[in-house]
Structure formats: C-alpha cells, structure tokens
Amino acid sequence: MRLFFLLFISTLITACAGLPTQREQFYPQHADEQIDEVRSGRFVLRLTEAGTESRGTQGQFELMRLSSMTKPRASRRVLIWLGPLGQSLGSLEQRPDLPVRIFDAQGLLLSEGDKRRFAQRLLGLQSSESVNDAALDRLLDALLELITRATKTDEQHQLAVGSAQLHLRIALDPVK
C-alpha cells in the first residue's frame, strides 16, 4: 500500500510538472523566422494629473522585430522593459490582428488582472485611479508603436490617459 501511495504521488508530481505554460519567445520560433531589427535605448515615463504630484519610472528597453516569409501572420514585435540596472521588468509581444500580450519578469503570460497591475506599476499609476482596462491597452499599444517608430536619438511624446498626461522620453542607443 505504501509503495502504491509513493508511485501515485510521484506520478502526480510528474504530471503537474508537465503542464504547459505560455512563455515569452524572444528568439525565432519557426525555421524561416528571422530577426529583422534589434534596437535598444532608454525611456523615462512621467504621469501628471491635475492637483497631484507627477510620478513615473525610467529604465531601458530592447525592441526586436521578427518576421516569417512563409507565415506573415507570425511576424511580431517584442518589447522588453528593463529596469535602471538592467533587470527585466517584463515584455510586450504584438502580432498582427491580435491584442498585445504581456509577460512578467519571469517570462510568464499575465492574466488580465496581472496585466493591469503590470501597466500601473510601469506607468507609476496608483491602483485606486480610474483608468479603465481599454485605456491601458490603448496606451500600451501606443507606447509600443512610438518606440518602434522612433528614429531620432532623443524623442519626447505626450499621451492622454484618462484625465492625466503621460510624458514619454525615448533615447535610442547608437546603431552599431
């Protein structure tokens, strides 16, 4: 009986260890997928609301653009947010016709509630503020788009987030 119990527990542990989790994919996933572009730089995000002190965050980013010749829908952009000391804060992945997927610092896909907390932490928002999920999704899409389209070594942008203003400064690293 004891042997049966030990076998049952080991089988259960083995089965649980094999459950799939969605992880971020920084590198090519298909045989014909290639890295078209890699950029890096620094960012400063500052949120200002009437009557409150501005707050925000700063750090580094890496942006990769990947494409596939045979699977055009598999093309994607991956934006990796890094803290001031280079530690991963998380990443965003965007594919054509799909919403942006957000991964945590460990590379695990975030649920809707976790996405909101990640975006609030990244943007310096307080959890009690009334910025709805749709506005946060649009904001993350806009941030990804602005960083992707940045061409100057130093750019500044302003975005409206509910009743607040978000100031984004992008400093691209020189291309080697």
Secondary structure, DSSP 8 states (H G I E B T S, - for coil): -HHHHHHHHHHHHHHHHT----B---S--STTEEEEEEEEEEEEEEEE-TTS--EEEEEEEEEEEEEESS-GGG-EEEEEEE-TTS-EEEEEEE-TTS--EEE-TTSBB--HHHHHHHHHHHHT--TTS---HHHHHHHHHHHHHHHHH--SSEEEEEEEETTEEEEEEEEE----
